[in-house]
Amino acid sequence: MSILDNLPHTCTAYRRVTTSDEYGGASNTETTLFTDRPCWQQWDKDRQVDWEYDKDHMRMRARLYFTSDPELCEQDEVLVTGKLPDGTAIDPVRWEVISRAQPDATAGLSILFRVLIEYKTGDQP
């Protein structure tokens, strides 16, 4: 059995939508796009990692792989759950999507879709 048949992580996706109320003010709502969808989270390679140390935050980037197009865009956030290869659970944090899903050329025959995600430690309580 290949990893494509049994992806090690699951993902829940949320879309932020800004609407106007009757007084012209903006309000943010959130809709759930999907829950518990199989995925595979990988950290960016060392040469691609964008570590930004600041007084208030640190920025981390990773990639999510899906076997079909998840139809995510830059308005979305994802919550990835699962275990790391050593058996420890992934910390449940909400990542921001920073690129639309694209077929991944490194998977051969474009059978995986790659989404870039980012997390800043100062953004969440």
For each residue, the residues with C-beta under 8 A, 3 or more apart:
1: 5 6
2: 5 6
3: 6 7 8 40
4: 7 67 111 112
5: 1 2
6: 1 2 3 38
7: 3 4 38 39 40 65 67
8: 3 40 82 83
9: 38 39 40 41 80 81 82 90
10: 36 37 38 39 80 81 82
11: 34 36 37 38 39 64 66 70 78 79 80 81
12: 32 34 35 36 37 78 79 81
13: 32 33 34 37 70 72 76 77 78 79
14: 30 31 32 33 76 77 78 79 94
15: 30 31 33 75 76
16: 28 29 30 75 76 77
17: 28 29 30 31 75
18: 26 27 28 29
19: 26 27 28 29
20: 24 25 26 27
21: 24 25 26 27
22:
23:
24: 20 21
25: 20 21
26: 18 19 20 21
27: 18 19 20 21
28: 16 17 18 19
29: 16 17 18 19
30: 14 15 16 17
31: 14 15 17
32: 12 13 14 35
33: 13 14 15 70 71 72 76
34: 11 12 13 37 70
35: 12 32
36: 10 11 12
37: 10 11 12 13 34 66 70
38: 6 7 9 10 11 66 67
39: 7 9 10 11 64 65 66 70 80
40: 3 7 8 9 64 65
41: 9 62 63 64 65 80 82 90
42: 62 63 65
43: 49 60 61 62 63
44: 48 49 50 61 62 63
45: 48 49
46: 49
47:
48: 44 45 61
49: 43 44 45 46 60 61
50: 44 59 61
51: 58 59 60
52: 57 58 59
53: 58
54: 57 58 122
55:
56: 122
57: 52 54 120 121 122 123
58: 51 52 53 54 120 121 122
59: 50 51 52 118 119 120 121
60: 43 49 51 118 119 120 121
61: 43 44 48 49 50 98 116 117 118 119
62: 41 42 43 44 95 116 117 118 119
63: 41 42 43 44 114 115 116 117
64: 11 39 40 41 70 78 80 114 115 117
65: 7 39 40 41 42 104 107 112 113 114 115
66: 11 37 38 39 69 70 101 112 113 115
67: 4 7 38 111 112 113
68: 113
69: 66 101 113
70: 11 13 33 34 37 39 64 66 101 113 115
71: 33 101
72: 13 33 76 78 97 100 101 115
73: 76 97 100
74: 96 97 98 99 100
75: 15 16 17 97
76: 13 14 15 16 33 72 73 96 97
77: 13 14 16 94 95 96 97
78: 11 12 13 14 64 72 94 95 97 115 117
79: 11 12 13 14 92 93 94 95
80: 9 10 11 39 41 64 90 92 95
81: 9 10 11 12 89 90 92
82: 8 9 10 41 89 90
83: 8 87 88 89 90
84: 87 88 89 90
85:
86:
87: 83 84
88: 83 84
89: 81 82 83 84
90: 9 41 80 81 82 83 84
91:
92: 79 80 81
93: 79 119 124
94: 14 77 78 79 119 124
95: 62 77 78 79 80 117 118 119
96: 74 76 77 117 118 119
97: 72 73 74 75 76 77 78 100 115 116 117
98: 61 74 116 117 118
99: 74 102 115 116
100: 72 73 74 97 115
101: 66 69 70 71 72 113 114 115
102: 99 113 114 115
103: 110 112 113 114
104: 65 107 110 112 113 114
105: 110
106:
107: 65 104 110 111 112
108: 111
109:
110: 103 104 105 107
111: 4 67 107 108
112: 4 65 66 67 103 104 107
113: 65 66 67 68 69 70 101 102 103 104
114: 63 64 65 101 102 103 104
115: 63 64 65 66 70 72 78 97 99 100 101 102
116: 61 62 63 97 98 99
117: 61 62 63 64 78 95 96 97 98
118: 59 60 61 62 95 96 98
119: 59 60 61 62 93 94 95 96 123
120: 57 58 59 60 123
121: 57 58 59 60 124
122: 54 56 57 58
123: 57 119 120
124: 93 94 121
125:
